[in-house]
Amino acid sequence: MIQLATFQSDVTPPLGHPLCAGWYPPAKGIADPLSALGLILVPDDQLPVVLCALDWAELSNGDYDRWRGELAGAVGTEAERVAVHCIHAHDTPWPDRDAQDILDAHGCPNIIMAGDWAERVRAQAAQAAGAALTKLQPCTDIAVGEAKVERIASNRRVMGPDGKVAGVRWTQCRDPQVRDAPEGIIDPMLKTIGFYRGETALALLHYYAVHPTSEDGTGLVTPEFVGLARNRRREESGVPHIYFTGCAGNVTG
């Protein structure tokens, strides 16, 4: 039998902190708070497995390994059994301490990261994961489901009749011809995995392939429409919901 627990911690940046690795303006306001949401699975006679989703743009280089290592240490498992995921909303942080160290050495501070905030929230997330081990519950059933999502995702690269890229449908696309082109080849399905104890839902994981960006470059921190939908479902159902963005390099929102 599998036992499981969920955890949550706040990863909202302070005002003035860089967003999206410096690609966009720094945080000037908090439209919606950001979270680290995790699921701990403990199979019989095996070390725990951790799945963690961050409301951040990305997590690069050694920071990914450090997150895995700290979460692993907190729950008594190996880093190889920890997966850390970023939902990729753009007006959110993109920690990369290794890159920022290089920038610091060249007199360019606070471009990607500022201060030790990212390290502190990582430690807080690990603490939350460790505390969750005291709340393990048995999982008796696992359910799966899917539903088609309409009028959200579409290909970024719009192909012309000659087979070449005719335009790119970025988050902010002002060309009506590119914006109104067919959606292209996408995976339109929102997929869900549910963990239950009898008839009681313990946690629901959702997967959808899209750039979750209705707008960006605003300086207003938000987990975007995917995070807001996830939060609403949690509030309505009282059940932890965790969202993971699927493969969406060529899929805009």
Secondary structure, DSSP 8 states (H G I E B T S, - for coil): -EEEEEEEEE----TT--BGGGTB----EESS--EEEEEEEEETTS--EEEEEESSS---THHHHHHHHHHHHHHT--GGGEEEEE---SSS----HHHHHHHHHTT-TTSS--TTHHHHHHHHHHHHHHHHGGG-EEE-EEEEEEEE--SS-EESEEE-TTSSEEEE--SS---HHHHTS---S---EEEEEEEEETTEEEEEEEEE-S---SS-SSSEE--HHHHHHHHHHHHHHSS-EEEEE-S-TTEE-
